[in-house]
Every structure is written in structure tokens, then in C-alpha cells.
Amino acid sequence: MVERKPLLDWLSHGILIVGVLVVALPIWIAFVGSTHTLDAIIASPMPIWPGAELWANYGQVLTSGGTGGTRAPVLRMLGVSFVIASLIAVGKIILALISAFALVYFRFRFKQMVFWLIFITLMLPVEVRISPTYQIVSNLGMLNSYAGLTLPLLASATATFLFRQFFMTIPDELAEASRMDGASPMRFFWDVLLPLSKTNIAALFVIMFIYGWNQYLWPLLVSTEEKYYPIVIGIKQMISAESQVEWPLVMATAMLALIPPVLVVIGMQRWFVKGLVDAEK
């Protein structure tokens, strides 16, 4: 039995409150800045409460874009980021599920070596192999396309490893029972493994969606047309040294860029936490 100590409770809650304030303060400053004019932002001291330009600033970036190196509407860039993040998350999960299924339930030569080769790719992120990957994508004519933005990022050793570890915890009796009932391997995968993996899939989807949403370097290389700019590149292009930066519009864009990943995390929070707990077991 664990004895509850009021002093320890106060201390832990105080640490949590300080942590929340540290995280929330920059977000609050960005939101306040997005509701004022540029003159109010650069004045000293900077306002700490929202202003009267909220609808004007957000309406301008959503429909007309900002200033600097891009004039693309933020609404379109949000759509591009959503498509990229969704394709990356779904593609990574599908490939990881199939790979883990083969590694656990099929017997073939050098199976262990194949697993370790997949695992070693954790030490080779896109940034390390970016030059040959770009050359391949360019030779295949996939620049300025969703295929070029997503296909090189679909393989995930982390997701494969997590699904493999989860599949290894499933009793062998389930596979034997399915085989005795005449179920094919894919029927066993579809009717047994997938329902059991729902929480893990949800947890990985949240992680991979945020990973795809925050991509900057790879889209910067393979997209030269504004219609393929994700929101992260859009924010960077708005901060141009050649002209005066409209910081209220930049902050409004940054606040809008937070909304989709936050909604994904909130909407799948219960599955996300349960998936992480189940994965640790």
C-alpha cells in the first residue's frame, strides 16, 4: 500500500503546472501576436492580451496567403500537409503490419538476418541518404508530386519492430485454431491480427501523422511549385529577409498549423495511451 503524502502531491502538481506554463506561454504569445497589427507587435512592451485583428489576419492568410517568399493560401498548404501526413502515416502502418506479419508467422531462409537488416535502417534516416534518394525520385519523374513527397518516407523500421514485438505476444493457439478452421494466412491476418492491433495502430498513427506533418527538409527538396508546399515550408517562406516580415500573419499561420495535429492527438488520445501501454506489455 502506497501512503499518500500531501507535501509530495503539492510538489508534483507544482512541477506539472510549471511545465504546462513553459509549454503554453510561447503558444499564447503567438496567438496574441496573431490578433494585432505589425505596429502593435514591434512596439515595446508587446501586448499580452488578444487584439481586434483576429478575423482580419486569419482571413487573409487562409484565403490570400501572407507576404515574403510565398503567396500561397494557407488553407491550400494545410490541405497539402494533411494529405502528406495521412499518406505517410497510413503507408508506414500498412508496410509495417505486412512486414511484421511475415517476420513472425512465416518461415523462410535468413529470416533473422532480414529482421536485423530492417532494424539497422534505424541508423539511416532520410537525412543520411537524402542525396541518392533525391536522385532516384528525380530519375523517376516524381518531383513536384505527392508520390515523390511520400513514397521515400513510407518504410519504418520502428513501426515494424513494434508490430513484430506485439505479434510475438499473441498466443500461437490462435494461429493453430485459424489453420484448423481452414483460414488462409491473409484471413488470419485480417480477422484476428488486425482487430487485436487496433490500439497499436492508433498509437502509431498519431506518431507517424505528426512525423509527416512536421516534414521540412524532404519537401523543400522535391517541391519547387507552390501548390505542393506544406504548411511548414509556407511558414519559412513567409519569413523573407528581402521584405518586412508581417509577423502577425506568420503567427496566425503558425497557430493554424497547430490545429490539425492537435485535433488528431485529442481525438485519438484514449487509443493512443492504451496503445502505448499495450505495446510496453
N, C-alpha and C positions, 0 to 999 in steps of 0.2 A: 504494500500500500504506500502510495506517494503522499507525503504530507505537504499540504499547500501552505506556503509562506507568503503573507501579504506583501512584504518588502520585495520579495523576488517577483511577484506579479506586477507590482508597480514599476519595477526596474525593466522588466521585459516589455511591458506596454509602452514605457517611455522610449525605449530603443526603437520599437516599431513606429511610434509616432514621428520620431526624428527621421527615420528612414523614409517614411511617406512624405514628409515635408521636403526632404532633399530631392526626391524624385519629382514631386508635384510643383515645386517652385519654378523651375525653368518652363514647365508647360504653362503655368499660369502667366508668367511674363510674356511668353509667346502669344498666348490668347489675348492678353491685354494689348500688346503691340499691334495685333491684327485688327483692332477695333478703333485705332486712332489714325490721324494723318501723319505724314512723314515729319512735319514740323514739330508735332507733339512728341514724337518718338525721340528725336535728336535733341530735344530741349532737356535741360537739367533743372530739377530731377525728372526722371521719366515717370509718367503716370503709373499708378499701381491698381487702378480700377478701370473697368471697360469704358470705352468711349462711345460716340454716336455714329461711327463709320463702319459698324459691323456689317450691315447688309450691303453697303456700297462696295466695301473691299472684297467681301466673299463673292458677291455677284459678279464683280469684274473679273476675278481670277477664274471663276467657273466658266464663264462664257467667252471672255475676250483674252484671257491669259494675262501674264504680267509684263514686266519690262526686262531688259538685258538681252541675253543671247537667244531667247525663245519667245514666241508669241502664241504658242500652242495653248488652247484652253485647258485648264487644269482638269476639267471633267473628262476630257478625252485621255489625258495622261493617267488619270485614276483608272479608267477602263483598261488601258494597256497594262498597267501594273497588276490589275486584278486578273486579267487573262493570263499573264505570265506566271503570277504566283499560283494560280489554280492549276495550270498545266504542269508546273514543276512539282507541286505537292501531289497531285493525282498520279503523275507519271512515276515519281520516285516510289510511291507506295505500291503501285502495281508491279513494277520491276522487282522491288524488294520482296514482295509476297511470293512471286513466282520463283525467284532465286532461292529464298529460304525454304520454300516447299520442296524444291529439287534437292537441296543440300541435306535435308532431314529425312525425306521419305523415299528417295531413290538411291539405288546402289549403282555406282559407276566407278571406273578406274580414276585414281588421283583425285577423289572427291575432297579429301582433306587438303590437298595442295591447292585445289581450286578455291576452297574457302579462305585459305591464308593469302592467296593472291588477291582475292576481293578485299580482305581485311587490310592488306598492305596499302591499298589505294587511299586509305585514310590519310596517309602521309603525302599524298599527291593531290592537293586541291586544285581548283581551276586556275588559281593564280600561278601555280608552279608550271603547269602545262599549257599556259594560255597561248603561246606562240604557235605550236603545232596545231592546237585545236582551232585557232583562228584561221590558219592556212587551210585546214580541211573544210571548215564551214565556207570559206571563200571559194574554194575549188568546186564545191557542190552547189554554188549559187544560192546559198541560204542567207546571205547578208540582207538586212532590212526585211526580215520575215519573222513570224512567230516561231517557226521551226528552228531558225538559227538562234533565236533568243532562249529557247528552252531545251532543245534536244541535248546539247552538250552538258546540261546540268541535271539530267534525269537520273543518272546512276548514283546510288547512295549506299556506300558500304555500311554506314551507321544503321540505316533502316534495315538492311539485310541482316546484320548481326543481331539486332533486337528481335526481329521476327524469328530468326533461327533459334535464339535462346528461348523464346516463348513456345515455339512449336515443340521443342525438346521437353518441355514440361507437360505436354499433353499425353495422357496415358496411351500406351501402344494398343491397349484393348479397343480403343475407338477405331483405329485403323483396321484391326483384325475383324471387328464386327462389321465394318463397312465392306470389307473384302468378302466376308461370308455372305452378306446380303446381295452380292453381285454389283456393288457400286464401283464405277470406274475411278481411277485416281482423281480426275477432274471433278467428278461428282462428290467425292470425299472432300476435296478442297473447297468446293462451292457450298456444300450443305453442312459441313462440320467445322472446318477450319476458319472460314470467314466469319460465321456468327460468333465463334469464340474469340475472334481477334478484333471485335468491334471497338473496344476501348483502346487497344493499342493503336489501331488505325486512326482513331480520333486524336489521340495524343500526338502521333507523328504528323498528322495533317496540320495541326496548329503550328508545330515547329517548322515544318517544311514550307508552309504558306508564308510565315514571317521571313524565312530564309529567302524565298523567291521575291517577296515584296521589297526587301532591302537590297536586292542586287543592284550594283552600280557599275563596277569595272567592266563586266562582260557586256551588258547592254551598251555601254559607252563605246565599245569597240565595234560591235556588229550592227549598230543602228546609226545611220547618218541622216535619216529622214525624220522630221519632227513627228510624223504620225506614228512612229514606233518608239517615241521617247516615253519611258516610265516616269513616274512622279519623282523619283529620287534624282534622276538626271534633270528633270524640269526645274527642281529647286536650285540645283547647282548652276544651270544656265541662266536663271533669273538673277544670280549674283554676278554681275558683269562689271569688270573694272573700267570698261570703256564709257560707262554712263553711270549716272547717280542711281544707286540701288533703292528701289522702293521697298523699304523694309516692312511696312505694313502688309504689302501684297505677298512678300516672301513668307512672313509669319503666318498669314492666312493660308497659304499653300501648305506650309508645314503642318498646321493644325488639321487641314483636310486630309493630309496623307496619313495622319494617325488613326482616322476613323475606321477604315476597313479592317486593319489588323486587330484593333481593339474590339470591334464587334465580333470578329471570329473567336478571339480568346474568351470574351464574355459568353457568347452563345454556346461554346463547347467546353466551358470551364469544368463542368461536372465530369464529362467524359475524359477531359484532359488529365485531371487529377487522378481519376480512377485508373486510367491507362498507365500513368507513370507508376502508381502503386503496384498494379498487376505486373508490370514489366520488371520491377525490382524483385518480385516474388519468383 
